[in-house]
Amino acid sequence: MGTTQTTKDLYPSRVKSRPEILERQDPVLYSEGTSGSLAKEQADFYRDNGYLFLENFFSPEETEQLRRELRSIWEEGAHADRPEVIREPNSDVVRSVFAVHRDYAAFHALATSEKLRGIVRYILGSDVYIHQSRINFKPGFIGKEFYWHSDFETWHVEDGMPRMRALSCSIALEDNFHYNGPLMVIPGSQNHYVACVGETPDENYKNSLRKQEYGTPDDESMKWLVEQGGIDTPTGQKGSVLLFDCNIMHGSASNISPFPRSNVFFVFNSVENQLAEPFSGKKPRPEYIAHRDTII
């Protein structure tokens, strides 16, 4: 039996036989005026493009500490048998590790860093908590792609996130080049919501975290979004930070270069946007994927 959803669904998806592009009904930037965390030009860029790249945000010393933790988690994950460790499709290679802010002290400290949270609170206009955290590993030669998607579409349908008042913070723990599978974003796509087709299967996360099939946009919608905004590939040195809106269309190609690309992701959600029941009518995804505790 699915759960009963009483919150109005402003962004229905996976319910019709044909895809649709719906206009966003929420702000992208929730604060106005000056900020001690972001320059006006940076805030305006984020509002207009749906993302902001901050080069060398963390010092080499801070970054190296995180990289040591990263290597430890990779080695541990290779032999771990726990649900937080996600493996590549058709392989035992570690693809992602979830709930890193909960399970590892270095990433807990990073998630609670005022340097980071001050910016996030300004963009979202409220206090925030961690909706999801994970490390995505993309080793040289074998790291697989993450197909185009809007995170909000999944968080809305499968987690019950009501409104577009969340963002992702991707911290580069390896240098991101244009050839080692970096994140690609479509500027302006945060203003358009692609309602996808296909009813969500039960416990879809067991397959979708390895390779997403439901909640991915159709080719015509993707073509239209790219015609409007093009494709940007924010790249830079380890220690840099990419902030991107919950609804921006993004994805990354496989890494066939020799150089690894590993990033830690924190998803910050507004405390005023707490999760309801999943809009799919299915059971909520596990806590390690979608945290419902708003303390952190």
N, C-alpha and C positions, 0 to 999 in steps of 0.2 A: 504494500500500500504506500502511495506517495503521501507527502505531507501537504497540509492545506495552507495555501498562500492567501493572506488577507490584505497585504500591502498592494496598492495598485501597481500594475506592471506598465511602466512608461516606456520600456524598451523590449517589447516582445521579440523573441527569436526562437528558432527551431519549432515553430508552430504552424507555418504555412508551407505550401508546396512550391512557392517561388520566393527567391530572395528579394529583399527590399532595402533601400537606403533611406534611413530615417534621420531627421535633423536632431542634433543634440538639444536637450532641454535644460542643460545645466551650464553654469560658467566653467571656464577653464582655469582662470585665475580668480580666486575668491577674495583677495584683499585688494585694497586700493590705497593710493598714496605712496609715500616713501617707505623704504625698508632698510634696516641695518644689515640685512642678510643678502639682499640682491640689489644691484643697481637697477634703475628704471629701465634701461635698455635691455637688461637681462630678463626682467619680468615681462616686458612687452614681447620679447622674442618668444618666451615660453608660451604666452597666451596665443600668439599668432601662429606658431609653428607646432606647438604641442610637445616640445622637448627643449632641453638646454644642456649643453656640454660644458663641463667645468674642468679645464685642463689642470693637471697636477694639484688636485684638491687636497690630497694627503701627501705628507712628506715622504721621502724615500725610507726613513726609519719606520714610520707608521706602516707604510705599505709592505716593507720586508717582514715585519712581525705578522701581518695578515697572511703573507705568502707562506711563511713557515707553518701556520695553522692550516692553510689550504693543502699543503703537501701531506700533512698528517691526516687530514680528513680523506684525502684521495687514497692513501695507503690503507687506512682503516676501512673505507668503503669497498675496496676490492675484495675483502673477505667477510664483510658484514651481511647478515641476513636479517634485515629489519626494513619495515615499509618505507622509511624516510629515504632510503637509498634506491634511486631509480636507475635502471640500466638501459643501454641503447637497444633499439629494436633488433631482434635476432642476434643479440650479443650479450656478454656479461660485462662489457666495459661500462664503467660508471658514467652516467649522463648528468644526473643531478643529485644533490643531497638537500633535503628539506629541513626546515625548523632549525637552521644553524644558529639563530639568535637565542634559541631556547637551550640548545645543547652544548654550545661552545662559548667560553667566557670572552674570548677576543671578539667574537661577532656580536655577543650581547652588548659589550661596551661600545662597539661601533654603532649598533642600532639605537643606542640611547645617547649618542654623541650630540651635544647641543649645537656643535658646528653644523651638523647635518640637519638636525630637527628644526633649527631656527628657520632655515630656508623652506622646509616642507610645511611648517605651520603657516608661514606667510602665503605660500601658494594655495593651500587648502583652507585658509582662513579660520582655523580652529586648532585645538589640541588633536593629537593623532595617536594611533597605535599601530602595531605591526599586524597586518592582515596575513602576510605570508613572507617567509624568508627562504632563500635557497642559494646554493652554489651551482652554477651551470659549468660543467667541464667540457671543453672541446679540444681534446689532444690533437697534436699534429697527425695528419694523414687519415685519421679514423673518426674524428669528431663529426657527428651528423647534424643535419639542418634542423632548424625550428621553423615550420612553415608559417606563412603570413597569418596573422590573427590580431584581433583586439582582445586584450586581457579582460576588459570589462565585460565583453560578451560572455565569457566563461564564468567570471566571478558573479555576474548577474544571474545567469541561468542555473549554474550548478552550486553557487554558494549563497545566493540571496542578497547580494549587494544592491541596495535599491537605486542609488544615484551615482553619477559620475563625479565623485569627490574623493578620488584616490590617485596615487601616482606611484611609479616604480623608480627606485634609485639603483642603478647598476654601477658597481665600483669595479674598475678594471684591475685585476690582480696579475695580468700579463699584458704586455704591450698589444694593443689592438691595431692591426694593420688592415688595409683594404683587401688583403688577400688571405687572411686566416679566419674567415667566417665571422666578421664583425656584425653587429646589429645594424639593420637597415630600417629606416623609418620613412613614412610618407607625410611630409609636412602638410598641415591643414586637415588631415584625415580625422583628427580628434573631434572635429565638428560634425562628422557624419557617422552614423551607426549602421553597420551592415547587419541586418537581420538575416540569419542563416537558415538553411533548410535541414531537415533530418531530426527526428525525435531522439532525445538523449537516452542512451541505453542506461540500465541500472549499473551502478558502480563504474561509470565511464572512465573515471580517473585511473583505473588500473591499466588501461590501455593508452589513454590520451596523454599521460605524462611521458610515455615512451615515444609515441607518434600520434599527433592529434589528427583526428578525422572528422569529428563533429565540432561545429563552431568555427569552421574555417570558411573564409569568404569565397564566393564564386568568381570565376574568371572575369566576367563582365563588370562586376562591381569593382574588382581590383584594377582593371584597366581604366575605369572612370576615375577612381581615386588618384591613380598615378598621373593621368592626364591633367588633373586639377593641380596637383602639388609636386609631382616629381618624386624622386627617391634621394634621400640624404643618407650618408654613411658616416656618422660621427666616430672618428678614430683618434687615438692618442696613446700616450704612455701609461704604464701601470701607475695607479694612484689617482687617475682621473675619474670623474663621476659623470654619468649620464642620467639626467632626470627626464622622465617621459610620462605623459598623461595616460591615465588608465585606458582611454579609448583610442589612442593613436594606433594605426595599423603598422605592424612591425614584424620582422622575421629575420632569419639569418641563414646563410648557405652553409653547406658542409665545409669542413676545413681540410683541404687537400694539400696545404702547405706543411712544411716541417715544424712550424711554430705554433705552440699551444695558445689557446685563448680561453681563459677562465675568468669568470666574473661572479661576484656575489651580489644578489638581488635582495633588496628590502622593499616590500610593498607597504606603503603607509596609507592608512585609511583614516578619514575624519571620524572622531568620536561621535559626530552628529550623523553619521552614515552607517550605523551598525547593521550587521547582517540580519535579514529576516529569513524566512524559510526560502529554500531554493525555488526560483520561478519555474523550474522544470517540473515541479511536483514530486521530484525524487528526494531520497534521503540526502542530508547534507554530506559534503565530503568530510573526511577525517580532520581532526583538529590540527594535525601537523601540516596540512595543506591550506586550511582556511581557519585561522584562529578567531574564536568568538569572544575571547577574553580581551577587553580593551585596556588592560592595565599598562601594557608596554606598547 
